[in-house]
Amino acid sequence: MEAQELNFHYYYDEESELWLLPQEMCQLGGCDTEILEFTKEEEAHKKAVELTKQGKTTKVGFPCPECYEDYLNG
Ligand SMILES: [Zn+2]
């Protein structure tokens, strides 16, 4: 399965040196939430394929703590 066919995106985070796969998006700021972490790109890819095959997709979920705080103090 090619990356563009997947319902999930994953990327390398240089700070943590991990591959990150967000499963949800914060409804206020569009931030990545429910992030899965992998040490190897192929593991992240495998998980993205697995989730896509399960019919899942990145969904808009709860606001992340930072956005929720901004919202309350808004
Ligand atoms: Zn957010």
N, CA, C, O and the ligand as a Tripos MOL2 file, in Angstrom:
@<TRIPOS>MOLECULE
protein
  297   295    75     0     0
PROTEIN
NO_CHARGES

@<TRIPOS>ATOM
      1 N           0.8530   -1.2010    0.0000 N.3       1 MET1
      2 CA          0.0000    0.0000    0.0000 C.3       1 MET1
      3 C           0.8890    1.2530    0.0000 C.2       1 MET1
      4 O           1.7690    1.3960    0.8490 O.2       1 MET1
      5 N           0.6580    2.1310   -0.9330 N.am      2 GLU2
      6 CA          1.4610    3.3500   -1.0280 C.3       2 GLU2
      7 C           1.0110    4.3710    0.0100 C.2       2 GLU2
      8 O          -0.1440    4.3670    0.4380 O.2       2 GLU2
      9 N           1.9270    5.2410    0.4080 N.am      3 ALA3
     10 CA          1.6460    6.2370    1.4430 C.3       3 ALA3
     11 C           0.4220    7.0940    1.1090 C.2       3 ALA3
     12 O          -0.3540    7.4530    1.9940 O.2       3 ALA3
     13 N           0.2580    7.4170   -0.1830 N.am      4 GLN4
     14 CA         -0.8630    8.2940   -0.5440 C.3       4 GLN4
     15 C          -2.2210    7.6020   -0.4710 C.2       4 GLN4
     16 O          -3.2600    8.2610   -0.5120 O.2       4 GLN4
     17 N          -2.2120    6.2680   -0.3620 N.am      5 GLU5
     18 CA         -3.4690    5.5290   -0.2480 C.3       5 GLU5
     19 C          -3.9060    5.3800    1.2050 C.2       5 GLU5
     20 O          -5.0120    4.9200    1.4880 O.2       5 GLU5
     21 N          -3.0270    5.7730    2.1180 N.am      6 LEU6
     22 CA         -3.3200    5.5840    3.5310 C.3       6 LEU6
     23 C          -4.1880    6.7030    4.0960 C.2       6 LEU6
     24 O          -4.1240    7.8480    3.6500 O.2       6 LEU6
     25 N          -4.9950    6.3460    5.0790 N.am      7 ASN7
     26 CA         -5.8450    7.3410    5.7370 C.3       7 ASN7
     27 C          -5.1150    8.0590    6.8690 C.2       7 ASN7
     28 O          -5.6680    8.9450    7.5210 O.2       7 ASN7
     29 N          -3.8750    7.6620    7.0870 N.am      8 PHE8
     30 CA         -3.0880    8.2610    8.1680 C.3       8 PHE8
     31 C          -1.7470    8.7340    7.6330 C.2       8 PHE8
     32 O          -1.1840    8.1320    6.7180 O.2       8 PHE8
     33 N          -1.2480    9.8020    8.2020 N.am      9 HIS9
     34 CA          0.0880   10.2370    7.8280 C.3       9 HIS9
     35 C           1.0100   10.0360    9.0300 C.2       9 HIS9
     36 O           0.5720   10.0910   10.1790 O.2       9 HIS9
     37 N           2.2630    9.8080    8.7530 N.am     10 TYR10
     38 CA          3.2370    9.6710    9.8270 C.3      10 TYR10
     39 C           4.4760   10.4450    9.4190 C.2      10 TYR10
     40 O           4.7290   10.6550    8.2320 O.2      10 TYR10
     41 N           5.2260   10.8550   10.3890 N.am     11 TYR11
     42 CA          6.3940   11.6790   10.0950 C.3      11 TYR11
     43 C           7.4600   11.4870   11.1650 C.2      11 TYR11
     44 O           7.1810   11.0090   12.2640 O.2      11 TYR11
     45 N           8.6740   11.8670   10.8250 N.am     12 TYR12
     46 CA          9.7860   11.7280   11.7380 C.3      12 TYR12
     47 C           9.9290   12.9760   12.5890 C.2      12 TYR12
     48 O           9.9450   14.0920   12.0710 O.2      12 TYR12
     49 N          10.0320   12.7860   13.8870 N.am     13 ASP13
     50 CA         10.2210   13.9010   14.7950 C.3      13 ASP13
     51 C          11.6730   13.9050   15.2670 C.2      13 ASP13
     52 O          12.1110   13.0080   15.9880 O.2      13 ASP13
     53 N          12.4060   14.9280   14.8480 N.am     14 GLU14
     54 CA         13.8370   14.9670   15.1550 C.3      14 GLU14
     55 C          14.1150   15.1290   16.6410 C.2      14 GLU14
     56 O          15.1400   14.6620   17.1390 O.2      14 GLU14
     57 N          13.2070   15.7890   17.3480 N.am     15 GLU15
     58 CA         13.4100   16.0320   18.7730 C.3      15 GLU15
     59 C          13.3910   14.7340   19.5760 C.2      15 GLU15
     60 O          14.2740   14.4790   20.3940 O.2      15 GLU15
     61 N          12.3680   13.9230   19.3260 N.am     16 SER16
     62 CA         12.2460   12.6610   20.0620 C.3      16 SER16
     63 C          12.9260   11.5150   19.3290 C.2      16 SER16
     64 O          13.0840   10.4260   19.8800 O.2      16 SER16
     65 N          13.3350   11.7650   18.0690 N.am     17 GLU17
     66 CA         13.9420   10.7450   17.2200 C.3      17 GLU17
     67 C          13.0260    9.5470   17.0430 C.2      17 GLU17
     68 O          13.4660    8.3970   17.0170 O.2      17 GLU17
     69 N          11.7380    9.8480   16.9230 N.am     18 LEU18
     70 CA         10.7410    8.7940   16.7380 C.3      18 LEU18
     71 C           9.8510    9.1310   15.5460 C.2      18 LEU18
     72 O           9.7240   10.2890   15.1470 O.2      18 LEU18
     73 N           9.2450    8.0990   14.9950 N.am     19 TRP19
     74 CA          8.2340    8.2880   13.9600 C.3      19 TRP19
     75 C           6.8820    8.4180   14.6460 C.2      19 TRP19
     76 O           6.5210    7.5950   15.4870 O.2      19 TRP19
     77 N           6.1490    9.4400   14.2890 N.am     20 LEU20
     78 CA          4.8830    9.7180   14.9440 C.3      20 LEU20
     79 C           3.7170    9.5180   13.9920 C.2      20 LEU20
     80 O           3.7690    9.9060   12.8240 O.2      20 LEU20
     81 N           2.6650    8.9040   14.5170 N.am     21 LEU21
     82 CA          1.4690    8.6540   13.7220 C.3      21 LEU21
     83 C           0.2580    9.1620   14.5020 C.2      21 LEU21
     84 O          -0.2360    8.4710   15.3930 O.2      21 LEU21
     85 N          -0.2210   10.3510   14.1810 N.am     22 PRO22
     86 CA         -1.3850   10.8930   14.8840 C.3      22 PRO22
     87 C          -2.6670   10.1890   14.4440 C.2      22 PRO22
     88 O          -2.9060   10.0010   13.2510 O.2      22 PRO22
     89 N          -3.4810    9.8070   15.4160 N.am     23 GLN23
     90 CA         -4.7380    9.1270   15.0890 C.3      23 GLN23
     91 C          -5.9170   10.0810   15.0980 C.2      23 GLN23
     92 O          -6.9730    9.7820   14.5410 O.2      23 GLN23
     93 N          -5.7340   11.2190   15.7290 N.am     24 GLU24
     94 CA         -6.8180   12.1940   15.7730 C.3      24 GLU24
     95 C          -6.2710   13.5950   15.5840 C.2      24 GLU24
     96 O          -5.0640   13.8290   15.6530 O.2      24 GLU24
     97 N          -7.1870   14.5230   15.3440 N.am     25 MET25
     98 CA         -6.8200   15.9180   15.1610 C.3      25 MET25
     99 C          -7.6380   16.7490   16.1480 C.2      25 MET25
    100 O          -8.8530   16.5810   16.2540 O.2      25 MET25
    101 N          -6.9760   17.6280   16.8540 N.am     26 CYS26
    102 CA         -7.6550   18.4820   17.8270 C.3      26 CYS26
    103 C          -8.6380   19.4040   17.1190 C.2      26 CYS26
    104 O          -8.2830   20.0700   16.1460 O.2      26 CYS26
    105 N          -9.8690   19.4420   17.6070 N.am     27 GLN27
    106 CA        -10.9360   20.1580   16.8940 C.3      27 GLN27
    107 C         -10.7870   21.6750   16.9310 C.2      27 GLN27
    108 O         -11.4140   22.3700   16.1320 O.2      27 GLN27
    109 N          -9.9800   22.1950   17.8320 N.am     28 LEU28
    110 CA         -9.8230   23.6500   17.9050 C.3      28 LEU28
    111 C          -8.6780   24.1530   17.0210 C.2      28 LEU28
    112 O          -8.8470   25.1040   16.2580 O.2      28 LEU28
    113 N          -7.5180   23.5110   17.1300 N.am     29 GLY29
    114 CA         -6.3550   24.0270   16.4040 C.3      29 GLY29
    115 C          -5.8390   23.1140   15.3090 C.2      29 GLY29
    116 O          -4.8940   23.4610   14.6010 O.2      29 GLY29
    117 N          -6.4550   21.9420   15.1640 N.am     30 GLY30
    118 CA         -5.9870   21.0080   14.1520 C.3      30 GLY30
    119 C          -4.6680   20.3530   14.5060 C.2      30 GLY30
    120 O          -3.9750   19.8310   13.6330 O.2      30 GLY30
    121 N          -4.3150   20.3780   15.7990 N.am     31 CYS31
    122 CA         -3.0580   19.7620   16.2260 C.3      31 CYS31
    123 C          -3.1920   18.2400   16.1930 C.2      31 CYS31
    124 O          -4.2930   17.6960   16.2820 O.2      31 CYS31
    125 N          -2.0640   17.5760   16.0640 N.am     32 ASP32
    126 CA         -2.0530   16.1140   16.0790 C.3      32 ASP32
    127 C          -2.2340   15.6130   17.5030 C.2      32 ASP32
    128 O          -1.5500   16.0730   18.4190 O.2      32 ASP32
    129 N          -3.1490   14.6750   17.6910 N.am     33 THR33
    130 CA         -3.3710   14.0940   19.0220 C.3      33 THR33
    131 C          -3.4650   12.5730   18.9070 C.2      33 THR33
    132 O          -3.4770   12.0270   17.8040 O.2      33 THR33
    133 N          -3.5300   11.9120   20.0220 N.am     34 GLU34
    134 CA         -3.5500   10.4460   20.0680 C.3      34 GLU34
    135 C          -2.4140    9.8910   19.2190 C.2      34 GLU34
    136 O          -2.6160    9.0550   18.3390 O.2      34 GLU34
    137 N          -1.2330   10.3770   19.5070 N.am     35 ILE35
    138 CA         -0.0680   10.0430   18.6870 C.3      35 ILE35
    139 C           0.5750    8.7120   19.0800 C.2      35 ILE35
    140 O           0.8800    8.4750   20.2490 O.2      35 ILE35
    141 N           0.7700    7.8620   18.0930 N.am     36 LEU36
    142 CA          1.5010    6.6150   18.3000 C.3      36 LEU36
    143 C           2.9550    6.8630   17.9290 C.2      36 LEU36
    144 O           3.2490    7.5970   16.9860 O.2      36 LEU36
    145 N           3.8630    6.2450   18.6810 N.am     37 GLU37
    146 CA          5.2880    6.4600   18.4370 C.3      37 GLU37
    147 C           5.9660    5.1700   17.9870 C.2      37 GLU37
    148 O           5.6950    4.0890   18.5100 O.2      37 GLU37
    149 N           6.8400    5.3080   17.0220 N.am     38 PHE38
    150 CA          7.5680    4.1540   16.5050 C.3      38 PHE38
    151 C           9.0390    4.5160   16.3450 C.2      38 PHE38
    152 O           9.3910    5.6690   16.0950 O.2      38 PHE38
    153 N           9.8810    3.5120   16.4940 N.am     39 THR39
    154 CA         11.3140    3.7620   16.3240 C.3      39 THR39
    155 C          11.7300    3.6340   14.8660 C.2      39 THR39
    156 O          12.7430    4.2030   14.4570 O.2      39 THR39
    157 N          10.9550    2.8890   14.0790 N.am     40 LYS40
    158 CA         11.3030    2.7000   12.6730 C.3      40 LYS40
    159 C          10.1780    3.1350   11.7550 C.2      40 LYS40
    160 O           8.9970    3.0160   12.0810 O.2      40 LYS40
    161 N          10.5780    3.6470   10.5890 N.am     41 GLU41
    162 CA          9.5790    4.1010    9.6220 C.3      41 GLU41
    163 C           8.6670    2.9600    9.1960 C.2      41 GLU41
    164 O           7.4570    3.1440    9.0630 O.2      41 GLU41
    165 N           9.2550    1.7580    8.9780 N.am     42 GLU42
    166 CA          8.4100    0.6550    8.5000 C.3      42 GLU42
    167 C           7.3530    0.2400    9.5230 C.2      42 GLU42
    168 O           6.2870   -0.2510    9.1520 O.2      42 GLU42
    169 N           7.6490    0.4380   10.8070 N.am     43 GLU43
    170 CA          6.6460    0.1230   11.8350 C.3      43 GLU43
    171 C           5.4850    1.1050   11.7610 C.2      43 GLU43
    172 O           4.3220    0.7180   11.8840 O.2      43 GLU43
    173 N           5.8100    2.3750   11.5600 N.am     44 ALA44
    174 CA          4.7750    3.4000   11.4310 C.3      44 ALA44
    175 C           3.9340    3.1350   10.1900 C.2      44 ALA44
    176 O           2.7090    3.2600   10.2130 O.2      44 ALA44
    177 N           4.6120    2.7660    9.1040 N.am     45 HIS45
    178 CA          3.9080    2.4630    7.8540 C.3      45 HIS45
    179 C           2.9760    1.2710    8.0370 C.2      45 HIS45
    180 O           1.8280    1.2920    7.5930 O.2      45 HIS45
    181 N           3.4850    0.2300    8.6980 N.am     46 LYS46
    182 CA          2.7030   -0.9820    8.9290 C.3      46 LYS46
    183 C           1.4300   -0.6750    9.7190 C.2      46 LYS46
    184 O           0.3520   -1.1870    9.4170 O.2      46 LYS46
    185 N           1.5840    0.1720   10.7360 N.am     47 LYS47
    186 CA          0.4400    0.5420   11.5720 C.3      47 LYS47
    187 C          -0.5640    1.3700   10.7730 C.2      47 LYS47
    188 O          -1.7750    1.1920   10.9020 O.2      47 LYS47
    189 N          -0.0430    2.2750    9.9470 N.am     48 ALA48
    190 CA         -0.9160    3.1060    9.1160 C.3      48 ALA48
    191 C          -1.7200    2.2320    8.1510 C.2      48 ALA48
    192 O          -2.9070    2.4710    7.9270 O.2      48 ALA48
    193 N          -1.0650    1.2190    7.5840 N.am     49 VAL49
    194 CA         -1.7430    0.2770    6.6830 C.3      49 VAL49
    195 C          -2.8110   -0.4900    7.4500 C.2      49 VAL49
    196 O          -3.9400   -0.6430    6.9840 O.2      49 VAL49
    197 N          -2.4370   -0.9720    8.6370 N.am     50 GLU50
    198 CA         -3.3510   -1.7490    9.4670 C.3      50 GLU50
    199 C          -4.6080   -0.9450    9.8120 C.2      50 GLU50
    200 O          -5.7270   -1.4410    9.6810 O.2      50 GLU50
    201 N          -4.4150    0.2890   10.2510 N.am     51 LEU51
    202 CA         -5.5400    1.1450   10.6300 C.3      51 LEU51
    203 C          -6.4090    1.4660    9.4170 C.2      51 LEU51
    204 O          -7.6360    1.4920    9.5140 O.2      51 LEU51
    205 N          -5.7620    1.7110    8.2720 N.am     52 THR52
    206 CA         -6.4930    2.0170    7.0450 C.3      52 THR52
    207 C          -7.3450    0.8220    6.6230 C.2      52 THR52
    208 O          -8.4990    0.9780    6.2220 O.2      52 THR52
    209 N          -6.7570   -0.3750    6.7190 N.am     53 LYS53
    210 CA         -7.4810   -1.5950    6.3550 C.3      53 LYS53
    211 C          -8.6530   -1.8610    7.2880 C.2      53 LYS53
    212 O          -9.6310   -2.5040    6.9080 O.2      53 LYS53
    213 N          -8.5430   -1.3590    8.5190 N.am     54 GLN54
    214 CA         -9.6470   -1.4990    9.4760 C.3      54 GLN54
    215 C         -10.7530   -0.4860    9.1780 C.2      54 GLN54
    216 O         -11.7690   -0.4380    9.8720 O.2      54 GLN54
    217 N         -10.5430    0.3100    8.1500 N.am     55 GLY55
    218 CA        -11.5390    1.3020    7.7540 C.3      55 GLY55
    219 C         -11.4750    2.5700    8.5790 C.2      55 GLY55
    220 O         -12.3910    3.3920    8.5450 O.2      55 GLY55
    221 N         -10.3810    2.7270    9.3260 N.am     56 LYS56
    222 CA        -10.2570    3.9180   10.1650 C.3      56 LYS56
    223 C          -9.6410    5.0720    9.3920 C.2      56 LYS56
    224 O          -8.9960    4.8770    8.3610 O.2      56 LYS56
    225 N          -9.8450    6.2490    9.8960 N.am     57 THR57
    226 CA         -9.2760    7.4250    9.2770 C.3      57 THR57
    227 C          -8.9700    8.4390   10.3700 C.2      57 THR57
    228 O          -9.5340    8.3640   11.4610 O.2      57 THR57
    229 N          -8.0890    9.3780   10.0870 N.am     58 THR58
    230 CA         -7.7810   10.4020   11.0760 C.3      58 THR58
    231 C          -9.0600   11.1830   11.3520 C.2      58 THR58
    232 O          -9.6110   11.8090   10.4470 O.2      58 THR58
    233 N          -9.5290   11.1510   12.5770 N.am     59 LYS59
    234 CA        -10.7700   11.8610   12.8570 C.3      59 LYS59
    235 C         -10.5250   13.1040   13.7020 C.2      59 LYS59
    236 O          -9.5170   13.2210   14.3980 O.2      59 LYS59
    237 N         -11.4640   14.0130   13.6210 N.am     60 VAL60
    238 CA        -11.3830   15.2120   14.4420 C.3      60 VAL60
    239 C         -11.8990   14.8500   15.8230 C.2      60 VAL60
    240 O         -13.0460   14.4340   15.9820 O.2      60 VAL60
    241 N         -11.0470   15.0120   16.8090 N.am     61 GLY61
    242 CA        -11.4030   14.5900   18.1570 C.3      61 GLY61
    243 C         -11.3620   15.7230   19.1590 C.2      61 GLY61
    244 O         -11.5240   16.8910   18.8050 O.2      61 GLY61
    245 N         -11.1480   15.3730   20.3860 N.am     62 PHE62
    246 CA        -11.1360   16.3500   21.4670 C.3      62 PHE62
    247 C         -10.0290   17.3860   21.2800 C.2      62 PHE62
    248 O          -8.9900   17.0880   20.6910 O.2      62 PHE62
    249 N         -10.2500   18.5900   21.7770 N.am     63 PRO63
    250 CA         -9.1880   19.5990   21.7150 C.3      63 PRO63
    251 C          -7.9990   19.1380   22.5510 C.2      63 PRO63
    252 O          -8.1740   18.4730   23.5720 O.2      63 PRO63
    253 N          -6.7980   19.4900   22.1200 N.am     64 CYS64
    254 CA         -5.6270   19.1510   22.9140 C.3      64 CYS64
    255 C          -5.5880   20.0970   24.1270 C.2      64 CYS64
    256 O          -6.2300   21.1470   24.1030 O.2      64 CYS64
    257 N          -4.8500   19.7410   25.1750 N.am     65 PRO65
    258 CA         -4.8230   20.5620   26.3980 C.3      65 PRO65
    259 C          -4.4590   22.0250   26.1530 C.2      65 PRO65
    260 O          -5.0350   22.9210   26.7700 O.2      65 PRO65
    261 N          -3.4970   22.2680   25.2480 N.am     66 GLU66
    262 CA         -3.0550   23.6500   24.9860 C.3      66 GLU66
    263 C          -4.1790   24.4850   24.3790 C.2      66 GLU66
    264 O          -4.4390   25.6050   24.8210 O.2      66 GLU66
    265 N          -4.8410   23.9360   23.3680 N.am     67 CYS67
    266 CA         -5.9160   24.6790   22.6990 C.3      67 CYS67
    267 C          -7.0990   24.8650   23.6430 C.2      67 CYS67
    268 O          -7.7650   25.9010   23.6290 O.2      67 CYS67
    269 N          -7.3480   23.8530   24.4590 N.am     68 TYR68
    270 CA         -8.4730   23.9410   25.3790 C.3      68 TYR68
    271 C          -8.2340   25.0680   26.3860 C.2      68 TYR68
    272 O          -9.1430   25.8190   26.7410 O.2      68 TYR68
    273 N          -6.9820   25.1590   26.8330 N.am     69 GLU69
    274 CA         -6.5760   26.2180   27.7580 C.3      69 GLU69
    275 C          -6.7810   27.5960   27.1200 C.2      69 GLU69
    276 O          -7.3450   28.5010   27.7350 O.2      69 GLU69
    277 N          -6.3090   27.7370   25.8650 N.am     70 ASP70
    278 CA         -6.4710   28.9870   25.1140 C.3      70 ASP70
    279 C          -7.9450   29.3410   24.9850 C.2      70 ASP70
    280 O          -8.3500   30.4920   25.1420 O.2      70 ASP70
    281 N          -8.7280   28.3160   24.6950 N.am     71 TYR71
    282 CA        -10.1540   28.4810   24.5050 C.3      71 TYR71
    283 C         -10.8210   28.9940   25.7750 C.2      71 TYR71
    284 O         -11.6580   29.8950   25.7210 O.2      71 TYR71
    285 N         -10.4530   28.4240   26.9130 N.am     72 LEU72
    286 CA        -11.0140   28.8230   28.1930 C.3      72 LEU72
    287 C         -10.5880   30.2430   28.5720 C.2      72 LEU72
    288 O         -11.3640   31.0040   29.1500 O.2      72 LEU72
    289 N          -9.3410   30.5840   28.2350 N.am     73 ASN73
    290 CA         -8.8170   31.9120   28.5790 C.3      73 ASN73
    291 C          -9.1320   32.9460   27.5210 C.2      73 ASN73
    292 O          -8.9630   34.1480   27.7280 O.2      73 ASN73
    293 N          -9.6040   32.4480   26.3590 N.am     74 GLY74
    294 CA         -9.8510   33.1840   25.1470 C.3      74 GLY74
    295 C         -10.3170   34.5600   25.2730 C.2      74 GLY74
    296 O         -10.5420   35.2310   24.2660 O.2      74 GLY74
    297 ZN         -4.7480   21.8550   19.6410 Zn       75 ZN75
@<TRIPOS>BOND
     1     1     2 1
     2     2     3 1
     3     3     4 2
     4     3     5 am
     5     5     6 1
     6     6     7 1
     7     7     8 2
     8     7     9 am
     9     9    10 1
    10    10    11 1
    11    11    12 2
    12    11    13 am
    13    13    14 1
    14    14    15 1
    15    15    16 2
    16    15    17 am
    17    17    18 1
    18    18    19 1
    19    19    20 2
    20    19    21 am
    21    21    22 1
    22    22    23 1
    23    23    24 2
    24    23    25 am
    25    25    26 1
    26    26    27 1
    27    27    28 2
    28    27    29 am
    29    29    30 1
    30    30    31 1
    31    31    32 2
    32    31    33 am
    33    33    34 1
    34    34    35 1
    35    35    36 2
    36    35    37 am
    37    37    38 1
    38    38    39 1
    39    39    40 2
    40    39    41 am
    41    41    42 1
    42    42    43 1
    43    43    44 2
    44    43    45 am
    45    45    46 1
    46    46    47 1
    47    47    48 2
    48    47    49 am
    49    49    50 1
    50    50    51 1
    51    51    52 2
    52    51    53 am
    53    53    54 1
    54    54    55 1
    55    55    56 2
    56    55    57 am
    57    57    58 1
    58    58    59 1
    59    59    60 2
    60    59    61 am
    61    61    62 1
    62    62    63 1
    63    63    64 2
    64    63    65 am
    65    65    66 1
    66    66    67 1
    67    67    68 2
    68    67    69 am
    69    69    70 1
    70    70    71 1
    71    71    72 2
    72    71    73 am
    73    73    74 1
    74    74    75 1
    75    75    76 2
    76    75    77 am
    77    77    78 1
    78    78    79 1
    79    79    80 2
    80    79    81 am
    81    81    82 1
    82    82    83 1
    83    83    84 2
    84    83    85 am
    85    85    86 1
    86    86    87 1
    87    87    88 2
    88    87    89 am
    89    89    90 1
    90    90    91 1
    91    91    92 2
    92    91    93 am
    93    93    94 1
    94    94    95 1
    95    95    96 2
    96    95    97 am
    97    97    98 1
    98    98    99 1
    99    99   100 2
   100    99   101 am
   101   101   102 1
   102   102   103 1
   103   103   104 2
   104   103   105 am
   105   105   106 1
   106   106   107 1
   107   107   108 2
   108   107   109 am
   109   109   110 1
   110   110   111 1
   111   111   112 2
   112   111   113 am
   113   113   114 1
   114   114   115 1
   115   115   116 2
   116   115   117 am
   117   117   118 1
   118   118   119 1
   119   119   120 2
   120   119   121 am
   121   121   122 1
   122   122   123 1
   123   123   124 2
   124   123   125 am
   125   125   126 1
   126   126   127 1
   127   127   128 2
   128   127   129 am
   129   129   130 1
   130   130   131 1
   131   131   132 2
   132   131   133 am
   133   133   134 1
   134   134   135 1
   135   135   136 2
   136   135   137 am
   137   137   138 1
   138   138   139 1
   139   139   140 2
   140   139   141 am
   141   141   142 1
   142   142   143 1
   143   143   144 2
   144   143   145 am
   145   145   146 1
   146   146   147 1
   147   147   148 2
   148   147   149 am
   149   149   150 1
   150   150   151 1
   151   151   152 2
   152   151   153 am
   153   153   154 1
   154   154   155 1
   155   155   156 2
   156   155   157 am
   157   157   158 1
   158   158   159 1
   159   159   160 2
   160   159   161 am
   161   161   162 1
   162   162   163 1
   163   163   164 2
   164   163   165 am
   165   165   166 1
   166   166   167 1
   167   167   168 2
   168   167   169 am
   169   169   170 1
   170   170   171 1
   171   171   172 2
   172   171   173 am
   173   173   174 1
   174   174   175 1
   175   175   176 2
   176   175   177 am
   177   177   178 1
   178   178   179 1
   179   179   180 2
   180   179   181 am
   181   181   182 1
   182   182   183 1
   183   183   184 2
   184   183   185 am
   185   185   186 1
   186   186   187 1
   187   187   188 2
   188   187   189 am
   189   189   190 1
   190   190   191 1
   191   191   192 2
   192   191   193 am
   193   193   194 1
   194   194   195 1
   195   195   196 2
   196   195   197 am
   197   197   198 1
   198   198   199 1
   199   199   200 2
   200   199   201 am
   201   201   202 1
   202   202   203 1
   203   203   204 2
   204   203   205 am
   205   205   206 1
   206   206   207 1
   207   207   208 2
   208   207   209 am
   209   209   210 1
   210   210   211 1
   211   211   212 2
   212   211   213 am
   213   213   214 1
   214   214   215 1
   215   215   216 2
   216   215   217 am
   217   217   218 1
   218   218   219 1
   219   219   220 2
   220   219   221 am
   221   221   222 1
   222   222   223 1
   223   223   224 2
   224   223   225 am
   225   225   226 1
   226   226   227 1
   227   227   228 2
   228   227   229 am
   229   229   230 1
   230   230   231 1
   231   231   232 2
   232   231   233 am
   233   233   234 1
   234   234   235 1
   235   235   236 2
   236   235   237 am
   237   237   238 1
   238   238   239 1
   239   239   240 2
   240   239   241 am
   241   241   242 1
   242   242   243 1
   243   243   244 2
   244   243   245 am
   245   245   246 1
   246   246   247 1
   247   247   248 2
   248   247   249 am
   249   249   250 1
   250   250   251 1
   251   251   252 2
   252   251   253 am
   253   253   254 1
   254   254   255 1
   255   255   256 2
   256   255   257 am
   257   257   258 1
   258   258   259 1
   259   259   260 2
   260   259   261 am
   261   261   262 1
   262   262   263 1
   263   263   264 2
   264   263   265 am
   265   265   266 1
   266   266   267 1
   267   267   268 2
   268   267   269 am
   269   269   270 1
   270   270   271 1
   271   271   272 2
   272   271   273 am
   273   273   274 1
   274   274   275 1
   275   275   276 2
   276   275   277 am
   277   277   278 1
   278   278   279 1
   279   279   280 2
   280   279   281 am
   281   281   282 1
   282   282   283 1
   283   283   284 2
   284   283   285 am
   285   285   286 1
   286   286   287 1
   287   287   288 2
   288   287   289 am
   289   289   290 1
   290   290   291 1
   291   291   292 2
   292   291   293 am
   293   293   294 1
   294   294   295 1
   295   295   296 2
@<TRIPOS>SUBSTRUCTURE
     1 MET1         2 RESIDUE 1 A MET
     2 GLU2         6 RESIDUE 1 A GLU
     3 ALA3        10 RESIDUE 1 A ALA
     4 GLN4        14 RESIDUE 1 A GLN
     5 GLU5        18 RESIDUE 1 A GLU
     6 LEU6        22 RESIDUE 1 A LEU
     7 ASN7        26 RESIDUE 1 A ASN
     8 PHE8        30 RESIDUE 1 A PHE
     9 HIS9        34 RESIDUE 1 A HIS
    10 TYR10       38 RESIDUE 1 A TYR
    11 TYR11       42 RESIDUE 1 A TYR
    12 TYR12       46 RESIDUE 1 A TYR
    13 ASP13       50 RESIDUE 1 A ASP
    14 GLU14       54 RESIDUE 1 A GLU
    15 GLU15       58 RESIDUE 1 A GLU
    16 SER16       62 RESIDUE 1 A SER
    17 GLU17       66 RESIDUE 1 A GLU
    18 LEU18       70 RESIDUE 1 A LEU
    19 TRP19       74 RESIDUE 1 A TRP
    20 LEU20       78 RESIDUE 1 A LEU
    21 LEU21       82 RESIDUE 1 A LEU
    22 PRO22       86 RESIDUE 1 A PRO
    23 GLN23       90 RESIDUE 1 A GLN
    24 GLU24       94 RESIDUE 1 A GLU
    25 MET25       98 RESIDUE 1 A MET
    26 CYS26      102 RESIDUE 1 A CYS
    27 GLN27      106 RESIDUE 1 A GLN
    28 LEU28      110 RESIDUE 1 A LEU
    29 GLY29      114 RESIDUE 1 A GLY
    30 GLY30      118 RESIDUE 1 A GLY
    31 CYS31      122 RESIDUE 1 A CYS
    32 ASP32      126 RESIDUE 1 A ASP
    33 THR33      130 RESIDUE 1 A THR
    34 GLU34      134 RESIDUE 1 A GLU
    35 ILE35      138 RESIDUE 1 A ILE
    36 LEU36      142 RESIDUE 1 A LEU
    37 GLU37      146 RESIDUE 1 A GLU
    38 PHE38      150 RESIDUE 1 A PHE
    39 THR39      154 RESIDUE 1 A THR
    40 LYS40      158 RESIDUE 1 A LYS
    41 GLU41      162 RESIDUE 1 A GLU
    42 GLU42      166 RESIDUE 1 A GLU
    43 GLU43      170 RESIDUE 1 A GLU
    44 ALA44      174 RESIDUE 1 A ALA
    45 HIS45      178 RESIDUE 1 A HIS
    46 LYS46      182 RESIDUE 1 A LYS
    47 LYS47      186 RESIDUE 1 A LYS
    48 ALA48      190 RESIDUE 1 A ALA
    49 VAL49      194 RESIDUE 1 A VAL
    50 GLU50      198 RESIDUE 1 A GLU
    51 LEU51      202 RESIDUE 1 A LEU
    52 THR52      206 RESIDUE 1 A THR
    53 LYS53      210 RESIDUE 1 A LYS
    54 GLN54      214 RESIDUE 1 A GLN
    55 GLY55      218 RESIDUE 1 A GLY
    56 LYS56      222 RESIDUE 1 A LYS
    57 THR57      226 RESIDUE 1 A THR
    58 THR58      230 RESIDUE 1 A THR
    59 LYS59      234 RESIDUE 1 A LYS
    60 VAL60      238 RESIDUE 1 A VAL
    61 GLY61      242 RESIDUE 1 A GLY
    62 PHE62      246 RESIDUE 1 A PHE
    63 PRO63      250 RESIDUE 1 A PRO
    64 CYS64      254 RESIDUE 1 A CYS
    65 PRO65      258 RESIDUE 1 A PRO
    66 GLU66      262 RESIDUE 1 A GLU
    67 CYS67      266 RESIDUE 1 A CYS
    68 TYR68      270 RESIDUE 1 A TYR
    69 GLU69      274 RESIDUE 1 A GLU
    70 ASP70      278 RESIDUE 1 A ASP
    71 TYR71      282 RESIDUE 1 A TYR
    72 LEU72      286 RESIDUE 1 A LEU
    73 ASN73      290 RESIDUE 1 A ASN
    74 GLY74      294 RESIDUE 1 A GLY
    75 ZN75       297 GROUP 0 **** ****
